[in-house]
């Protein structure tokens, strides 16, 4: 089925746009031990209120801003239903402290730089003939042919950016067992500006285009392998995350009955999720090798409830797991039931400021029962 350009802005996460601009965060309320961390921001940076973690921005899903400059196009990915790709709003709040000290919970490399070296020793071959592309416009994207993915550079707060941000598509590879993976990167060069340091500027991500709008109970598995390394040449604020959306209504990712679900793997620079000041809603133990704190609050811009899981032990460059286990864990704590529809899914990185390059190889798909 043809995919209209107006449907292509994938749902990201609902972060900073929602909260008051000066929401104080007390160090004593933080679950992380901040005592050994170094602030990445100038000493005058106030504890932020802009919750980040809403990767998609304030635009409703499926609406492409007129300033995006993209001409209407129709593309035919292999056997996909119309993609429910939408921007949401930011879902994080932030402090001036960095939580860059991380430990791997699932066989992570000892250093981020080693991630790409230790990833899948098996031989890989290119499986896609599309040329590598640098996506630097506010809403630039490329739909990858014969894959379940779209690569997207979503700058929903582009007006607040002093500098540049690009999402770059490299290639699609296939491992020796036939599994597809996409090689991509996010290149951030955004100046620290005190008045906007707590405003997430956008979301760089790879989104799913196949097997969405399916009931969770009809999904067999959502295998995900996310390998990344980030090189910072200045202080950086942002995260690495998965962002999904569900609703009891098939294809609905814009109404207040939708749920935005964020799984934070790594975060630094003081970024915190929306709902942080409300405290921990629940704890989920023994998921992907660590325990998780659940934070939850409605995004003030969209009215959509954002449920963010933050790990007790952050991941250092490698995540490998079945994301259906994450969604089933949320069923157990009563966020939604197993018959809800999975309408949006993606993996990416949010960014506030800094000079950083994030290189990644990602495998992500939905397998139906």
Secondary structure, DSSP 8 states (H G I E B T S, - for coil): --EEGGG-S----B-GGGS-TT----GGG-SS--TT----S-TT-------B-BBT-SS-TT---GGG-----EE--TT------------EEE-SS-------SSS--SSGGGHHHHS--S-EEE------EEE-STEEEEE-TTSSEEEEEE-TTGGG-SEEEEEEEEEEEEETT--EEEEEEEEEEE---GGGTTS--EEEEEEE-SS-SEEGGGEEE-EEEEEEEEEESS--EEEEEEEEEEESSTT--SSTT-EEEEEEEEEETTEEETTGGG---EEEEEETTEEEEEEEEE-TTT--EEEEEEESS--SSEEEEEHHHHHHHHHHTTSS-TTSEEEEEEEEEEEEEEEEEEEEEEEE--EE-
